[in-house]
């Protein structure tokens, strides 16, 4: 089940550098100019349930398991379209707005790409190379 779904609209001039450093800063279209410099501006389409540990975050074809969710992350995402995704594998978030995912190479983010969070029905056996899947296409 899809918990959250969003489409990337634009990347701020400093966003790629921050992503490479392990920080994906998402903001909705109403982000102020000073935050647009560092953010990935996205258009949330669905936010059906809270983000939780164990769910899968997909950034385009790349899958990451959520390892921690800060106390304000869901509220910020719902109200502002804002969340900071950290690729650090921590099981306790450093800040209330953080969502931590497993340590893995950071994704290449581009406009038009889909970001989504999926609830995991059951945990399948892991296989080598199982981290990538088909590019996500929205439901009609």
C-alpha positions in Angstrom: 0.0 0.0 0.0 1.2 3.5 -0.9 1.5 5.6 2.2 2.9 8.7 0.6 3.5 9.8 -3.0 5.0 12.9 -4.6 6.5 14.1 -7.8 9.7 16.2 -7.9 9.2 19.6 -9.5 12.6 21.2 -9.2 16.0 21.1 -7.4 17.5 24.1 -5.7 21.0 25.0 -6.8 22.6 23.4 -3.7 20.2 20.4 -3.4 22.4 17.9 -5.4 25.4 18.7 -3.2 23.4 18.1 0.0 21.9 14.8 -1.5 25.4 13.6 -2.2 26.3 14.4 1.4 23.3 12.3 2.6 20.6 14.9 3.1 17.5 15.0 0.9 15.5 18.1 2.0 11.9 18.0 0.6 9.7 21.0 0.5 6.3 21.6 -1.0 5.7 24.3 -3.7 5.1 27.0 -1.1 8.7 26.9 0.2 10.2 30.3 0.8 13.0 31.5 -1.6 15.8 31.0 1.0 14.9 27.3 1.5 14.5 26.7 -2.2 18.3 27.0 -2.5 18.8 23.7 -0.7 15.6 21.9 -1.2 14.0 19.4 -3.6 10.6 21.1 -4.4 8.0 18.4 -4.8 4.2 18.2 -5.3 2.7 15.8 -2.8 -0.1 13.7 -4.3 -1.1 11.4 -1.5 -0.4 11.2 2.2 -2.6 8.3 3.3 -0.9 7.2 6.5 2.0 8.2 8.8 5.5 7.4 7.8 6.9 4.6 10.1 10.0 2.6 10.5 10.2 -0.5 8.3 8.4 1.1 5.4 10.2 1.5 2.1 11.1 4.9 0.7 11.4 4.9 -3.1 13.3 7.7 -4.8 12.7 6.9 -8.5 13.9 3.3 -8.9 16.0 3.3 -5.6 14.5 1.7 -2.5 15.6 2.5 1.1 14.2 1.1 4.3 13.1 3.7 6.8 15.0 3.2 10.1 13.7 6.1 12.2 11.0 8.8 12.0 11.2 12.0 14.1 8.3 13.2 16.2 7.5 16.1 13.9 8.2 14.5 10.5 4.7 13.5 9.7 3.1 16.7 10.8 5.7 18.8 8.8 5.2 16.6 5.8 1.4 17.0 6.0 1.4 20.7 6.6 4.4 22.0 4.7 5.4 19.2 2.4 8.7 19.3 4.4 10.8 16.5 5.6 14.6 15.9 5.9 15.6 12.4 4.7 19.0 11.4 6.1 20.8 8.4 4.5 22.5 7.5 7.8 20.8 4.3 9.1 20.2 5.8 12.5 17.5 4.1 14.6 17.0 7.4 16.6 16.5 10.6 14.6 18.8 13.5 15.5 16.1 16.1 15.0 12.2 15.9 15.3 11.7 16.5 11.5 14.1 13.8 10.4 13.3 10.6 8.6 16.3 8.3 8.6 16.8 5.6 6.0 19.4 2.9 5.7 22.9 3.9 4.7 23.2 3.3 1.0 24.4 5.3 -2.0 22.3 8.4 -2.3 20.0 8.7 -5.3 20.3 10.9 -8.4 17.2 13.1 -8.1 15.7 14.9 -11.1 12.5 16.8 -12.0 9.6 14.5 -12.9 10.9 11.7 -10.6 8.5 10.1 -8.2 9.1 9.7 -4.5 6.9 7.4 -2.6 6.7 5.4 0.7 5.2 1.9 0.7 3.9 -0.1 3.6 5.6 -3.5 3.6 3.1 -6.3 3.9 5.7 -8.9 4.7 9.4 -8.9 4.7 10.7 -10.9 1.8 14.0 -12.7 1.7 16.7 -10.3 0.5 18.6 -11.1 -2.7 21.7 -9.6 -4.1 20.9 -6.6 -6.3 17.3 -6.3 -5.0 17.5 -2.6 -4.3 16.3 -1.3 -7.7 13.0 -1.7 -9.5 11.1 -0.2 -12.3 10.6 3.5 -12.5 7.3 4.3 -10.7 4.4 5.4 -12.8 1.4 7.0 -11.0 -2.0 5.3 -11.1 -4.3 6.7 -13.8 
